Amino acid sequence: MQIAEIFQKLTERFGSQAVRGPHTEMRDPWIEVEANSIRTVCRFLHDDPALEFDALNDLCAVDYLEVDPKKKNPAEPRLEVVYHLYSYSKKHWLKLKVRLSRWQNDTVGRIPELDTVSDIWLIADWHERETYDLMGINFRGHPNLKRILCPEDWVGHPLRKDYDFPLEYHGVRGR
C-alpha cells in the first residue's frame, strides 16, 4: 500500500486534526501525527488487517533547536519523534513524525511527554528508553522508563543541542 492510500485511510479514521500530510516532497515521505493521537494511530496501524504494521524498526528523536531560514517553511524550535514502521506480511513501510515543544508547557527544564507504544511493539521499550535518556522525552505509561546509556545520576539529556556538557563527572575531567 502506498503512503497516499495509508494517509487516506488514517484521515478517514482519525480526521485531519490527528494526521497531516502526506509529506511526499522529500526522498523519504512521512505522515505527521498529532502528539495526543500517536498511541491510537499506532494501535490502528498495527491491528488493521489491511495495514498490519507488525514491526517498529526504529523510534528516535531529532532536535531542531535552530530555525533554518533556508527551508521553505521554517518552523519554530522543536523536537520530533520519528517512528519507522514495516509490515512483513504486506511488504510496505511507513514513517510517522510527531512534533513536540522543546519543553512541556514552555517551562524550561520540564521535558515534553508522549504516550508509549511499548505495548504495541515490544521493541519500543528500548527505543523509548534511549530517546528519554539522550533527548529528554518522557513516554507516559512506559513500564520501565529509566536511563539506558547514561548513569542514573546523570544530569540532563546529552543529545539535545543546547546541552551543556559537564567539565567533570564524579571527579573525572571530561575535557
C-alpha positions as CSV (number, residue, x, y, z in Angstrom):
1,M,0.0,0.0,0.0
2,Q,1.3,3.4,-0.9
3,I,1.7,6.3,1.6
4,A,-1.2,8.2,0.0
5,E,-3.6,5.3,0.5
6,I,-2.4,4.9,4.1
7,F,-2.9,8.6,4.7
8,Q,-6.4,8.5,3.3
9,K,-7.3,5.5,5.5
10,L,-5.9,7.3,8.6
11,T,-7.7,10.6,7.7
12,E,-11.0,8.8,7.3
13,R,-10.5,7.1,10.6
14,F,-9.0,9.9,12.7
15,G,-9.6,13.2,10.8
16,S,-7.3,15.9,9.5
17,Q,-6.6,17.3,13.0
18,A,-4.9,14.0,14.1
19,V,-3.0,13.3,10.9
20,R,-1.4,15.7,8.4
21,G,0.4,15.1,5.2
22,P,1.4,13.1,3.5
23,H,4.7,14.8,3.1
24,T,5.9,13.3,-0.1
25,E,8.1,16.1,-1.4
26,M,11.1,14.5,0.3
27,R,13.0,11.4,-0.7
28,D,11.7,9.7,2.4
29,P,8.0,10.6,2.7
30,W,6.2,10.7,6.1
31,I,2.9,11.4,7.8
32,E,2.7,13.8,10.7
33,V,0.6,12.6,13.7
34,E,-0.7,14.9,16.4
35,A,1.0,14.1,19.8
36,N,-2.2,13.3,21.5
37,S,-3.2,10.8,18.8
38,I,0.0,8.8,18.4
39,R,-1.0,5.9,20.5
40,T,-4.4,5.3,18.9
41,V,-3.0,5.8,15.4
42,C,-0.2,3.3,16.1
43,R,-2.6,0.8,17.5
44,F,-4.8,1.1,14.4
45,L,-1.7,0.8,12.1
46,H,-0.7,-2.4,13.9
47,D,-4.1,-4.0,14.2
48,D,-5.9,-3.1,10.9
49,P,-5.9,-6.2,8.6
50,A,-5.2,-4.1,5.5
51,L,-2.1,-2.4,7.1
52,E,-0.6,-4.9,9.6
53,F,2.4,-2.8,10.6
54,D,3.9,-5.5,12.8
55,A,7.4,-4.1,13.1
56,L,8.7,-0.9,14.7
57,N,12.2,-0.7,13.0
58,D,13.2,2.4,14.8
59,L,12.0,5.1,17.1
60,C,14.2,8.2,17.6
61,A,14.1,11.9,18.1
62,V,15.5,14.9,16.3
63,D,16.3,18.3,17.9
64,Y,15.5,21.3,15.8
65,L,17.0,23.9,18.0
66,E,17.9,26.5,15.4
67,V,15.3,27.8,12.8
68,D,16.7,27.2,9.3
69,P,15.9,30.3,7.2
70,K,16.9,28.3,4.0
71,K,13.9,26.0,4.4
72,K,10.7,26.7,2.5
73,N,8.6,26.7,5.7
74,P,10.9,27.3,8.7
75,A,9.3,26.1,11.9
76,E,9.9,27.1,15.5
77,P,12.5,25.2,17.5
78,R,11.1,21.8,18.4
79,L,11.7,18.1,19.0
80,E,10.4,15.5,16.6
81,V,9.9,11.8,17.4
82,V,10.2,9.6,14.3
83,Y,8.7,6.1,14.0
84,H,9.8,3.8,11.2
85,L,7.2,1.1,10.7
86,Y,7.2,-2.0,8.5
87,S,4.7,-4.7,7.6
88,Y,6.3,-8.1,6.9
89,S,3.0,-9.6,5.7
90,K,2.1,-6.6,3.4
91,K,5.6,-5.6,2.5
92,H,5.1,-1.9,3.0
93,W,6.7,0.7,5.2
94,L,5.7,4.0,6.8
95,K,7.4,6.8,8.6
96,L,5.5,8.8,11.2
97,K,6.6,12.1,12.8
98,V,5.3,13.7,16.0
99,R,6.2,17.4,16.7
100,L,6.8,18.3,20.3
101,S,7.6,21.6,22.0
102,R,11.2,21.6,23.4
103,W,9.8,22.0,26.9
104,Q,6.4,20.9,28.3
105,N,4.1,24.0,28.6
106,D,7.1,26.1,27.5
107,T,8.6,25.7,31.0
108,V,12.3,25.3,30.6
109,G,13.5,22.1,32.3
110,R,10.2,20.2,32.1
111,I,10.7,17.6,29.4
112,P,7.8,17.0,26.9
113,E,5.6,13.9,27.2
114,L,4.2,11.5,24.7
115,D,2.3,8.2,25.1
116,T,4.2,5.0,25.0
117,V,3.8,2.5,22.2
118,S,5.8,-0.2,24.1
119,D,2.8,-2.4,24.5
120,I,2.0,-2.3,20.7
121,W,5.6,-3.1,19.6
122,L,7.7,-4.6,22.4
123,I,11.0,-3.2,20.9
124,A,9.7,0.3,21.7
125,D,10.6,-0.4,25.3
126,W,14.3,0.0,24.4
127,H,13.8,2.8,21.8
128,E,11.7,4.9,24.2
129,R,14.2,4.5,27.0
130,E,17.1,5.6,24.7
131,T,15.1,8.6,23.5
132,Y,14.2,9.5,27.1
133,D,17.8,9.2,28.2
134,L,19.5,11.0,25.4
135,M,16.9,13.5,24.2
136,G,14.7,14.1,27.2
137,I,11.2,12.9,26.2
138,N,9.0,11.3,28.8
139,F,6.9,8.4,27.5
140,R,3.7,8.2,29.6
141,G,2.7,4.7,30.5
142,H,6.1,3.2,29.8
143,P,6.7,0.2,32.1
144,N,10.3,0.9,32.9
145,L,11.3,4.4,31.8
146,K,14.8,4.8,33.2
147,R,18.2,5.7,31.7
148,I,19.6,3.0,29.4
149,L,23.0,4.6,28.3
150,C,23.8,7.3,30.9
151,P,24.2,6.6,34.6
152,E,21.1,7.1,36.7
153,D,22.6,10.2,38.4
154,W,23.5,11.9,35.1
155,V,22.0,15.4,34.8
156,G,20.4,16.4,31.5
157,H,20.0,14.8,28.1
158,P,23.2,14.8,26.2
159,L,21.9,14.7,22.6
160,R,19.9,17.9,22.9
161,K,21.6,20.7,21.0
162,D,21.5,23.0,24.0
163,Y,23.1,20.5,26.4
164,D,26.0,21.9,28.3
165,F,28.4,19.0,28.8
166,P,29.8,19.0,32.4
167,L,33.6,19.6,32.9
168,E,33.7,16.5,35.1
169,Y,31.7,13.6,36.4
170,H,32.4,12.2,39.8
171,G,35.8,13.9,39.9
172,V,36.9,12.7,36.5
173,R,37.5,15.5,34.0
174,G,35.9,15.0,30.6
175,R,37.6,17.7,28.6
